Amino acid sequence: MQSAASIDRFRSPIAIRALNKIGTMLNGQFSRRLTPNDLIETAKRRTGLHDFGDGDFREPLARLLESCWRDARLNVIGNIALRSDVLRILRNRLFLQRDLRLHPEIAQHEIRCPLFVLGLPRTGTTFLHTLLSADPENRAPLTWEVMEPSPPTNEKEQQRIRRTSQNLACLEWMAPNFRQVHHVGAHLPQECVSLMSPTFLSDQFDTMYNVPGYRQWFLQQDLQPAYAFHRRFLQHLQERENRRRWVLKAPTHMFALPTLLSTYPDALFVQTHRAPVEAITSVSSLITILRRVFSDAVDPMKVGEEALHYWSGTLRKFLLQRDRLSPERIVDISYLELRRDPIGTVRCVYEYFGWPFSAPAENRMRDVLARQPRDLHGFHRYEPAQFGLRPQHEYEFFSNYCERFSVSSATSQRSIKPVSASAPDQSRFAQDRVG
């Protein structure tokens, strides 16, 4: 069994450390400033395509690259990863536009009543999303088809899956403990914020790199282009496989609920709930571990401070907007109850929305539970003090939320009673098994 994942135990392989050290000794000669035009032209040359479709992605890309250069303090691996990631996204945008020209019917696909799993990060959203996606009636974006979306058919499917698995294996090699924090796999459901990345208006970049300049600009932008591309990407994936409903997940959707609803006016929602300081501590640990793959200058205290302010502000904004929704469109789920009784919690969601919970769906969900990499891969351990977080922060930043949903670190040993369900007695864990 591997040791528990924590920021104190994290250490890159010796080959990675050596390469980064050599790069530092040579004053960054392995690194050069990436420009949008260079990357755009490289993507065109490698694909033989030139049409990126409508929408201006060049300014967001320029803002991201500028902030990576000025703020992120990327090491050699970080610069290589940034270039590779941006080129992959640009290539996919070119391929998606080509596929739309070859298959114009893609634009006619309807996205009806998609379900969005929301909540603070590290409150069970990934786990719940994985269970929901096991239902044969549901459809979730899979990691391999998001990373390798073209063509919108099953053509060369095994090759595309293999390439995705190789990319994920590379991440696992660079960050051996990361899978203990957040499980990844080519066939697993993917957080749908990745569907926005071709616009370069996405907070996924902020998770990987310390980019305060980009973040400050991003938070002031109209995200309608990002959500329009999100819908376009779903239509593209629906061409390959269509089912009754989409089940989607990304905590960041709480930041832009009105924009989401303007794109998906009939959307449904599940919100997961966990003691906020526990959730913020967990996501701060995840971000610290991930960023340390790409930079040798990651400050956990700074990560914790940024996460506290961003997610408390996002949650306050979301709760105000959420109150405008009809109650029948959103159901609340306890993180502790989800961990104690996953199938019962999912059944609660289905009953709330009036969906049939079939035997095949339950059996496939139980198969997912049996394959969960829990004890096999160890735990994710962390302490609030590692990130400058204190118990009183829960009251200072989340008091209204805690009171409304009866959830806090002080009460996590007692039952938590969100709108739709009550959780039984459950002892507090200082570790994660559910993301």
C-alpha positions in Angstrom: 0.0 0.0 0.0 1.3 3.5 -0.9 1.7 6.1 1.8 -1.0 8.7 2.3 -0.9 11.7 0.0 -0.1 15.0 1.6 1.8 18.1 0.7 4.5 17.1 3.1 5.0 13.7 1.4 4.8 15.0 -2.1 8.1 14.6 -4.1 8.6 14.4 -7.8 10.7 11.6 -9.3 14.4 12.1 -9.3 14.6 12.5 -13.1 12.1 15.4 -12.9 13.9 17.1 -10.1 17.2 16.8 -11.9 15.8 18.3 -15.1 14.2 21.2 -13.2 17.4 21.8 -11.3 19.5 21.9 -14.5 17.0 24.4 -15.9 17.4 26.6 -12.8 21.2 26.4 -13.0 21.0 27.5 -16.7 18.8 30.5 -15.7 15.8 29.2 -17.6 17.5 28.6 -20.9 15.3 25.6 -21.4 12.3 27.9 -21.2 11.2 30.6 -23.6 8.2 32.9 -23.6 5.3 31.3 -25.4 3.3 33.6 -27.7 -0.2 33.0 -29.0 0.8 33.4 -32.6 3.5 30.8 -32.3 1.2 28.3 -30.8 -1.6 29.0 -33.1 0.6 28.6 -36.2 2.1 25.4 -34.8 -1.4 24.0 -34.3 -2.4 24.9 -37.8 0.7 23.3 -39.3 0.3 20.1 -37.3 -3.3 19.6 -38.3 -3.3 21.1 -41.8 -6.3 23.1 -40.7 -6.8 26.8 -40.2 -10.4 27.5 -39.3 -10.9 27.9 -35.5 -14.6 28.9 -35.9 -16.4 31.9 -34.5 -15.4 33.5 -31.2 -12.4 35.3 -30.0 -10.1 33.0 -28.0 -6.9 34.9 -28.8 -7.2 37.5 -26.0 -8.0 34.9 -23.3 -5.0 32.8 -24.6 -2.7 35.9 -24.5 -3.8 36.8 -21.0 -3.2 33.2 -19.8 0.3 33.0 -21.4 1.3 36.4 -20.1 0.3 35.5 -16.5 2.1 32.1 -16.8 5.2 34.0 -17.8 5.0 36.7 -15.2 3.4 35.0 -12.3 3.5 31.2 -12.4 7.3 30.7 -12.0 7.1 27.6 -14.1 9.9 25.1 -14.0 11.1 23.2 -17.0 8.4 20.6 -16.8 5.8 23.4 -16.3 6.8 25.1 -19.5 6.7 21.8 -21.4 3.3 21.0 -19.9 1.9 24.4 -20.7 3.0 24.3 -24.3 1.7 20.8 -24.8 -1.7 21.5 -23.1 -2.3 24.7 -25.1 -1.4 23.0 -28.4 -3.7 20.1 -27.6 -6.6 22.5 -26.9 -5.9 24.5 -30.1 -5.8 21.3 -32.2 -9.1 20.1 -30.7 -10.7 23.4 -31.5 -9.6 23.1 -35.2 -10.8 19.5 -35.3 -14.2 20.4 -33.8 -14.7 23.1 -36.4 -13.7 20.7 -39.2 -16.1 18.0 -37.8 -19.0 20.5 -37.7 -18.4 21.3 -41.4 -18.4 17.6 -42.3 -21.3 16.8 -40.0 -23.6 19.9 -39.9 -26.3 17.9 -38.2 -24.2 18.2 -35.0 -25.5 21.7 -34.5 -29.1 20.4 -34.5 -28.7 18.1 -31.5 -30.9 19.1 -28.5 -29.5 19.2 -25.0 -32.6 18.5 -22.8 -32.8 19.0 -19.0 -29.1 18.4 -18.3 -28.3 17.7 -14.6 -25.4 19.7 -13.1 -23.7 18.5 -9.9 -22.6 21.6 -8.0 -21.1 22.3 -4.6 -17.8 23.5 -3.1 -14.9 21.4 -4.5 -14.0 18.3 -2.5 -17.6 17.8 -1.3 -18.3 14.5 -3.1 -19.2 16.0 -6.5 -16.8 13.8 -8.4 -18.0 10.6 -6.6 -21.7 11.5 -7.1 -21.0 12.3 -10.8 -19.3 9.0 -11.3 -22.2 7.1 -9.8 -24.8 8.9 -11.8 -22.9 8.3 -15.0 -23.1 4.6 -14.4 -26.8 4.6 -15.2 -27.3 3.4 -18.8 -29.9 6.1 -19.2 -27.3 8.9 -18.4 -24.5 10.3 -20.4 -21.4 12.0 -19.0 -18.4 13.4 -20.9 -15.6 10.7 -20.6 -12.0 11.8 -20.2 -10.8 10.1 -23.4 -13.5 11.7 -25.6 -12.9 15.2 -24.1 -9.2 14.9 -24.7 -9.6 13.2 -28.1 -13.0 14.4 -29.4 -12.4 14.0 -33.1 -13.9 12.5 -35.1 -17.4 12.5 -33.5 -17.7 8.8 -34.2 -16.2 5.6 -32.9 -13.5 5.7 -35.5 -10.0 4.8 -34.1 -11.6 4.7 -30.6 -9.0 2.4 -29.2 -6.1 4.6 -30.5 -7.7 7.7 -28.9 -8.2 5.9 -25.6 -4.6 4.7 -25.7 -3.3 8.2 -26.3 -5.3 9.5 -23.4 -4.1 6.8 -21.1 -0.5 7.6 -22.0 -1.1 11.3 -21.2 -2.6 10.4 -17.9 0.2 7.9 -17.1 2.7 10.8 -17.7 0.9 12.9 -15.1 0.9 10.0 -12.7 4.7 9.6 -13.2 5.3 13.3 -12.6 3.0 13.3 -9.5 2.8 9.8 -8.1 0.6 10.8 -5.2 -2.0 12.7 -7.3 -4.3 9.7 -8.0 -4.7 9.4 -4.2 -6.1 12.9 -4.2 -8.2 12.8 -7.4 -8.6 9.5 -9.3 -8.2 9.8 -13.1 -8.7 7.4 -16.0 -9.5 7.5 -19.7 -12.9 5.9 -19.2 -13.9 8.0 -16.1 -16.4 10.9 -16.4 -14.6 14.2 -16.9 -15.5 17.5 -15.1 -17.3 19.5 -17.8 -15.3 22.7 -17.2 -12.9 21.1 -19.7 -15.5 21.6 -22.4 -14.9 25.4 -22.0 -11.1 25.2 -22.4 -11.1 25.8 -26.2 -12.3 29.4 -25.4 -9.4 29.7 -22.9 -12.0 31.1 -20.5 -11.7 28.5 -17.8 -10.6 28.2 -14.2 -9.0 24.9 -14.9 -5.8 26.8 -15.7 -5.9 28.5 -12.4 -5.9 25.1 -10.7 -2.7 24.0 -12.5 -0.8 27.2 -12.5 -0.5 30.2 -10.2 -1.9 32.9 -12.5 -3.3 35.8 -10.5 -3.1 38.2 -13.4 -5.2 35.9 -15.6 -7.5 35.1 -12.7 -8.3 38.7 -12.0 -9.1 39.3 -15.6 -11.1 36.1 -16.0 -13.4 36.9 -13.0 -14.5 40.1 -14.8 -15.4 38.5 -18.1 -18.8 37.6 -19.6 -18.6 33.8 -19.8 -21.4 33.5 -22.4 -18.8 32.4 -25.1 -17.5 29.7 -22.8 -21.0 28.3 -22.1 -21.9 28.5 -25.8 -18.8 26.4 -26.5 -19.7 24.1 -23.7 -23.0 23.4 -25.4 -21.4 23.0 -28.8 -18.9 20.4 -27.3 -21.8 18.4 -25.8 -23.5 18.4 -29.2 -20.3 17.1 -30.7 -20.1 14.3 -28.1 -23.8 13.5 -28.5 -23.2 12.7 -32.2 -21.1 9.7 -31.1 -23.5 8.5 -28.4 -26.9 9.8 -27.3 -28.8 8.9 -24.2 -31.8 10.2 -22.2 -30.0 12.9 -20.2 -26.6 14.5 -19.7 -25.1 14.4 -16.2 -22.4 17.1 -15.7 -20.3 18.3 -12.9 -18.1 21.3 -12.1 -18.0 23.4 -8.9 -17.1 26.4 -10.9 -20.6 26.6 -12.4 -21.7 28.2 -9.1 -19.7 31.3 -10.3 -21.9 31.9 -13.3 -25.4 30.4 -12.7 -27.3 33.1 -14.8 -25.0 32.4 -17.8 -25.5 28.7 -17.4 -29.2 29.1 -17.3 -29.2 31.3 -20.4 -27.5 28.4 -22.2 -29.5 25.6 -20.5 -32.8 27.1 -19.4 -34.2 23.7 -18.3 -31.2 22.6 -16.4 -31.5 20.6 -13.1 -29.1 20.7 -10.2 -27.7 18.7 -7.3 -25.8 20.6 -4.7 -23.5 18.7 -2.3 -22.7 20.0 1.2 -19.7 19.6 3.5 -18.2 21.6 6.3 -16.6 24.5 4.4 -13.2 24.6 6.1 -12.8 20.9 5.5 -13.6 21.3 1.8 -11.4 24.4 1.4 -8.5 22.6 3.2 -8.9 19.6 0.9 -9.0 21.6 -2.3 -6.0 23.7 -1.2 -4.0 20.5 -0.7 -5.1 19.2 -4.2 -4.0 22.5 -5.8 -0.7 22.6 -4.0 0.2 19.1 -5.0 -0.8 19.7 -8.6 0.9 23.0 -9.0 4.1 21.6 -7.5 4.4 19.4 -10.6 4.8 22.6 -12.7 6.5 25.0 -10.3 9.1 24.9 -7.5 7.7 28.0 -5.9 4.3 27.0 -4.6 3.2 28.6 -1.2 0.5 26.5 0.5 -0.5 29.5 2.7 -1.1 31.6 -0.4 -3.1 28.7 -2.0 -5.3 28.4 1.1 -5.9 32.2 1.3 -6.9 32.4 -2.4 -9.2 29.3 -2.1 -10.9 30.7 1.0 -11.7 34.0 -0.6 -12.7 32.7 -4.0 -15.0 29.9 -2.9 -16.6 31.9 -0.1 -17.4 34.7 -2.5 -18.6 32.2 -5.2 -20.8 30.4 -2.7 -22.5 33.6 -1.4 -23.2 34.7 -5.0 -24.6 31.4 -6.0 -26.9 31.1 -3.0 -28.5 34.5 -3.9 -29.0 33.3 -7.5 -30.1 29.9 -6.5 -33.1 31.3 -4.6 -34.5 32.4 -8.0 -34.8 28.7 -9.0 -37.9 26.7 -8.6 -37.3 24.4 -5.6 -38.2 21.3 -7.7 -35.1 22.0 -9.9 -32.5 21.5 -7.2 -31.9 18.9 -4.6 -29.4 19.0 -1.7 -27.1 16.1 -0.7 -24.9 15.6 2.4 -21.3 14.7 1.8 -21.3 12.5 4.9 -24.5 10.8 3.9 -23.1 10.2 0.4 -20.1 8.5 1.9 -22.2 6.4 4.4 -24.9 5.3 1.9 -24.0 6.1 -1.7 -26.8 4.1 -3.3 -29.4 5.4 -0.9 -28.3 8.9 -1.7 -28.5 8.4 -5.4 -32.0 6.9 -5.0 -32.9 10.1 -3.1 -31.9 12.2 -6.1 -33.9 10.0 -8.5 -37.0 10.2 -6.3 -36.7 13.9 -6.0 -36.8 14.4 -9.8 -39.2 11.6 -10.4 -36.8 9.4 -12.4 -37.1 5.6 -12.4 -34.2 4.0 -10.5 -33.8 0.8 -12.5 -32.2 -2.4 -11.4 -29.5 -2.2 -14.2 -28.6 1.3 -13.0 -28.3 0.2 -9.4 -26.2 -2.9 -10.4 -23.8 -0.8 -12.4 -23.5 1.7 -9.6 -22.6 -1.1 -7.2 -20.0 -2.3 -9.7 -18.5 1.2 -9.6 -18.4 1.2 -5.8 -16.7 -2.2 -5.9 -14.0 -0.7 -8.1 -13.4 2.4 -6.1 -9.6 2.8 -5.4 -10.0 3.4 -1.7 -7.7 1.5 0.6 -5.7 0.3 -2.4 -4.3 3.7 -3.2 -4.2 5.2 0.3 -5.8 8.4 1.6 -5.5 12.1 1.1 -4.5 13.7 4.4 -4.2 17.4 5.3 -4.5 19.9 8.1 -6.0 23.4 7.9 -3.0 24.9 9.5 -0.8 23.8 6.6 -2.8 26.3 4.5 -3.2 29.1 7.0 -6.8 28.1 7.6 -8.4 28.3 11.1 -11.7 27.0 12.5 -13.0 30.6 12.9 -12.8 31.1 9.2 -15.9 29.0 8.9 -17.9 31.6 10.8 -16.2 34.6 9.3 -16.7 33.5 5.6 -19.5 30.8 5.6 -21.8 31.6 8.5 -24.9 32.0 6.4 -24.2 28.9 4.4 -23.5 26.8 7.6 -26.7 28.0 9.2 -28.9 27.5 6.2 -27.7 23.9 5.6 -26.8 22.9 9.2 -23.3 22.0 8.2 -20.0 23.0 9.8 -16.8 21.5 11.2 -18.3 21.7 14.7 -21.4 19.8 13.7 -19.8 17.3 11.2 -19.8 14.7 14.0 -23.6 15.1 14.3 -26.3 14.7 11.7 -26.3 17.0 8.7 -29.7 17.9 7.4 -29.8 19.5 4.0 -33.1 20.1 2.2 -33.6 16.6 0.8 -32.1 14.2 3.3 -30.7 13.8 6.8 -27.4 12.2 7.5 -27.0 9.8 10.5 -24.3 10.1 13.1 -20.9 10.1 11.4 -17.4 10.6 12.9 -15.2 13.3 11.4 -12.5 12.1 9.0 -9.2 14.0 8.5 -8.8 12.3 5.2 -10.6 11.9 1.9 -11.8 8.8 0.2 -14.4 10.7 -1.9 -13.5 13.7 -4.2 
